[in-house]
């Protein structure tokens, strides 16, 4: 188990979770994305009354980093308050694959439980530019 106090990725995801805007679901999620230079870009989920326009924490972190000119990433951490750790949804897996490739994904809950995967293990047959 990774110590959340020591790992800035986990600390970043937990801190970003506190900024989530989830008045409808009450499901707060935070993400922290580390770029190739070691900088951390965070995101939280932002809900909308239509639900379909809601943005997940992982996509917010990726889009923030991309908007700041970052193009290469090492890993991402995702924090949620669930006993069974919460992986990225399908849309987030697609965005992570397209912008980050086969990165390491660490899932964490508020009790310090963690699990780490490679994106290819969570998303074994992604659609990408190779099909275009």
C-alpha positions in Angstrom: 0.0 0.0 0.0 1.4 3.4 -0.9 1.5 6.0 1.9 -0.8 8.9 0.8 1.2 11.3 2.9 4.4 10.5 1.0 3.1 10.1 -2.5 2.3 13.5 -4.0 0.0 11.9 -6.6 -2.3 10.4 -4.0 -2.2 13.6 -1.9 -3.0 15.6 -5.0 -5.9 13.4 -6.0 -7.3 13.5 -2.4 -7.0 17.3 -2.3 -8.6 17.7 -5.7 -11.5 15.6 -4.6 -12.3 18.2 -1.9 -13.0 20.7 -4.8 -15.5 18.4 -6.6 -18.8 19.9 -7.5 -21.3 17.0 -7.2 -24.6 18.4 -5.8 -26.7 15.7 -7.5 -24.8 12.4 -7.0 -22.7 13.5 -3.9 -20.0 11.3 -5.5 -16.8 13.3 -5.1 -13.8 12.3 -7.2 -10.3 13.7 -7.5 -7.5 13.0 -10.0 -3.8 13.9 -10.2 -1.9 13.4 -13.4 1.9 13.5 -13.4 3.6 14.8 -16.5 7.0 13.6 -17.8 8.7 16.5 -15.9 7.2 15.5 -12.6 4.6 18.3 -12.5 1.2 17.3 -11.1 -2.0 18.5 -12.7 -5.2 17.9 -10.7 -8.9 17.7 -11.6 -12.2 17.0 -9.8 -15.5 16.0 -11.2 -17.9 18.8 -12.1 -21.6 17.8 -12.3 -24.3 19.5 -14.4 -28.0 19.2 -14.0 -28.3 17.5 -17.3 -25.7 14.8 -16.2 -24.6 14.3 -19.8 -22.4 17.4 -19.6 -20.8 16.3 -16.4 -17.0 16.1 -16.5 -15.1 13.5 -14.6 -12.0 14.3 -12.6 -9.6 12.4 -14.9 -10.7 14.3 -18.0 -10.5 17.6 -16.1 -6.9 16.8 -15.1 -6.0 15.7 -18.7 -7.6 18.8 -20.3 -6.0 21.2 -17.8 -2.6 19.7 -18.6 -3.1 19.7 -22.3 -4.4 23.4 -22.2 -1.1 24.2 -20.4 1.0 22.7 -23.3 1.8 19.4 -21.6 1.9 16.4 -24.0 3.7 13.5 -22.1 2.5 11.8 -18.9 3.8 9.2 -16.5 0.9 8.3 -14.2 -2.5 9.2 -12.7 -4.1 8.7 -9.3 -7.9 8.6 -8.8 -9.4 9.2 -5.4 -13.0 8.4 -4.3 -14.8 7.6 -1.1 -15.7 3.9 -1.9 -14.7 0.7 -0.2 -14.2 -1.0 -3.5 -11.7 1.3 -5.4 -13.2 3.2 -8.3 -11.5 2.9 -11.7 -12.0 5.5 -14.5 -15.2 5.3 -16.5 -15.1 4.2 -20.1 -14.9 7.8 -21.5 -12.0 8.6 -19.1 -10.2 5.4 -20.1 -10.5 6.5 -23.8 -9.2 10.0 -23.1 -6.4 8.7 -20.9 -5.4 6.3 -23.6 -5.4 8.9 -26.4 -3.5 11.6 -24.4 -1.4 9.5 -22.0 -0.9 6.0 -23.5 -0.4 3.0 -21.3 0.2 4.9 -18.1 0.2 3.7 -14.5 -3.2 4.2 -12.7 -3.3 4.2 -8.9 -6.8 4.0 -7.3 -7.2 5.2 -3.7 -9.9 5.6 -1.2 -10.2 7.8 1.9 -8.9 5.0 4.1 -5.6 4.8 2.3 -6.3 1.6 0.4 -4.6 1.6 -3.0 -4.4 -0.5 -6.1 -2.2 0.2 -9.1 -2.8 -0.9 -12.7 -1.5 -0.3 -16.2 -4.1 1.4 -18.4 -3.9 -1.5 -20.9 -5.1 -3.9 -18.2 -8.2 -1.7 -17.6 -8.7 -0.9 -21.3 -7.4 -3.9 -23.3 -8.5 -3.0 -26.8 -8.7 0.8 -27.1 -9.7 2.7 -30.2 -7.0 5.1 -31.3 -5.3 6.8 -34.2 -4.0 3.5 -35.5 -7.6 2.7 -36.7 -8.0 5.9 -38.7 
